[in-house]
Amino acid sequence: MEIDQKQYGIYKIQAPPDVATMSVTACNDPACKQPGMVFENEHLSKIALILDIPSPAAIGGPNVIFKWTFADTTKAPEEPKDRYSSDVMGIEVYWEEAAGGPKTPLCMGSSGEAQLMVPQAGTLWHPRNFGRMKDQGSVTIACEKGAIAYCRLWGYWEGYDFKRKDGTAVDKSDIQQSCINMKLANYCGTGPSQTMYGTEFVFTDPIDPNLHNSATTSPEAIWTDKGAKCDGGQDAHRHKEIPTTACAIPLCDKLDWYASPPHDFISYLPQ
């Protein structure tokens, strides 16, 4: 990390649920055995993170050095306006090559506008197959429009207090992962997203207290932390070039759709 153009080692990085947004602690000695200055939330603007990224093995060549800088304010994403939206805070982050180049938002909208970075501690997600690995020493960098942040905004993650409606044991990380699979249309649980971008849906959740309970007459799929448990056989909204036949998703029957209380998320297409 860089403070006032001087470089320091990083003693610790924290993210929710441990801190509101993100916290970076500098080392107080060359061996990095003692914590030094702490920069948290809007005070991240006083530092830069220096990332030494190796070139892909297939390409070779020297490492590339990137610099991350932070805005001087934190805020909640503008959408969705759900019960827990104000609890999830993000910050704008910009990257540039240390050797020179333009400063670019790390999270960016379709028109190039900066969006919020929303970090989360304790879990890593694979960026292509969406696989999850619990790691208490890790921080995942998510963006406000992505599924990881959206499921937190909807109320599904370890930072909130809930249980399963059917009384079975709940792993809150499993609940978040089920929501992520639903939001990403990760039917096979191995990526990539199989629904066309912009597809609208509503859903019911399996937790108590209930946060979302919207249904239509067009049930679409039932979702677990492994992917889609079963679906309704509808495919007009899916990418034809990304078949789901590889994982042989069965058709849901009436008992699946109308299980009460539900054990899993159920998504529905608009009428």
ChimeraX attribute file (.defattr): number of C-alpha atoms within 10 A of each C-alpha:
attribute: neighborCount
match mode: 1-to-1
recipient: residues
	/A:1	20
	/A:2	18
	/A:3	14
	/A:4	8
	/A:5	9
	/A:6	8
	/A:7	14
	/A:8	19
	/A:9	18
	/A:10	17
	/A:11	20
	/A:12	15
	/A:13	17
	/A:14	21
	/A:15	22
	/A:16	19
	/A:17	17
	/A:18	13
	/A:19	13
	/A:20	18
	/A:21	24
	/A:22	27
	/A:23	19
	/A:24	22
	/A:25	20
	/A:26	23
	/A:27	20
	/A:28	16
	/A:29	13
	/A:30	9
	/A:31	9
	/A:32	15
	/A:33	10
	/A:34	12
	/A:35	15
	/A:36	18
	/A:37	12
	/A:38	15
	/A:39	17
	/A:40	19
	/A:41	22
	/A:42	18
	/A:43	17
	/A:44	23
	/A:45	18
	/A:46	15
	/A:47	20
	/A:48	21
	/A:49	19
	/A:50	19
	/A:51	16
	/A:52	12
	/A:53	11
	/A:54	12
	/A:55	12
	/A:56	10
	/A:57	7
	/A:58	6
	/A:59	7
	/A:60	9
	/A:61	10
	/A:62	10
	/A:63	12
	/A:64	13
	/A:65	15
	/A:66	17
	/A:67	19
	/A:68	21
	/A:69	21
	/A:70	22
	/A:71	16
	/A:72	14
	/A:73	13
	/A:74	21
	/A:75	17
	/A:76	19
	/A:77	24
	/A:78	11
	/A:79	13
	/A:80	15
	/A:81	12
	/A:82	12
	/A:83	11
	/A:84	16
	/A:85	19
	/A:86	15
	/A:87	15
	/A:88	22
	/A:89	22
	/A:90	25
	/A:91	28
	/A:92	22
	/A:93	24
	/A:94	20
	/A:95	21
	/A:96	17
	/A:97	16
	/A:98	14
	/A:99	9
	/A:100	10
	/A:101	9
	/A:102	9
	/A:103	14
	/A:104	16
	/A:105	21
	/A:106	19
	/A:107	23
	/A:108	19
	/A:109	13
	/A:110	6
	/A:111	6
	/A:112	10
	/A:113	10
	/A:114	17
	/A:115	19
	/A:116	26
	/A:117	28
	/A:118	31
	/A:119	24
	/A:120	24
	/A:121	21
	/A:122	19
	/A:123	15
	/A:124	19
	/A:125	17
	/A:126	12
	/A:127	10
	/A:128	10
	/A:129	14
	/A:130	20
	/A:131	16
	/A:132	16
	/A:133	12
	/A:134	12
	/A:135	11
	/A:136	10
	/A:137	12
	/A:138	16
	/A:139	19
	/A:140	16
	/A:141	17
	/A:142	20
	/A:143	23
	/A:144	27
	/A:145	19
	/A:146	15
	/A:147	19
	/A:148	27
	/A:149	28
	/A:150	24
	/A:151	21
	/A:152	23
	/A:153	24
	/A:154	20
	/A:155	25
	/A:156	27
	/A:157	22
	/A:158	17
	/A:159	14
	/A:160	12
	/A:161	12
	/A:162	16
	/A:163	18
	/A:164	21
	/A:165	19
	/A:166	16
	/A:167	11
	/A:168	9
	/A:169	9
	/A:170	14
	/A:171	13
	/A:172	18
	/A:173	18
	/A:174	17
	/A:175	26
	/A:176	24
	/A:177	27
	/A:178	26
	/A:179	30
	/A:180	25
	/A:181	29
	/A:182	27
	/A:183	19
	/A:184	22
	/A:185	23
	/A:186	24
	/A:187	28
	/A:188	22
	/A:189	24
	/A:190	16
	/A:191	19
	/A:192	16
	/A:193	22
	/A:194	20
	/A:195	19
	/A:196	14
	/A:197	12
	/A:198	7
	/A:199	11
	/A:200	10
	/A:201	18
	/A:202	16
	/A:203	20
	/A:204	18
	/A:205	25
	/A:206	21
	/A:207	23
	/A:208	13
	/A:209	12
	/A:210	14
	/A:211	16
	/A:212	16
	/A:213	12
	/A:214	13
	/A:215	17
	/A:216	14
	/A:217	9
	/A:218	14
	/A:219	22
	/A:220	24
	/A:221	27
	/A:222	27
	/A:223	29
	/A:224	23
	/A:225	22
	/A:226	17
	/A:227	25
	/A:228	25
	/A:229	21
	/A:230	21
	/A:231	22
	/A:232	17
	/A:233	13
	/A:234	13
	/A:235	14
	/A:236	9
	/A:237	14
	/A:238	17
	/A:239	14
	/A:240	12
	/A:241	7
	/A:242	13
	/A:243	14
	/A:244	16
	/A:245	9
	/A:246	8
	/A:247	13
	/A:248	11
	/A:249	18
	/A:250	13
	/A:251	15
	/A:252	17
	/A:253	11
	/A:254	8
	/A:255	8
	/A:256	18
	/A:257	18
	/A:258	10
	/A:259	11
	/A:260	11
	/A:261	13
	/A:262	18
	/A:263	19
	/A:264	24
	/A:265	24
	/A:266	29
	/A:267	24
	/A:268	20
	/A:269	18
	/A:270	14
	/A:271	9
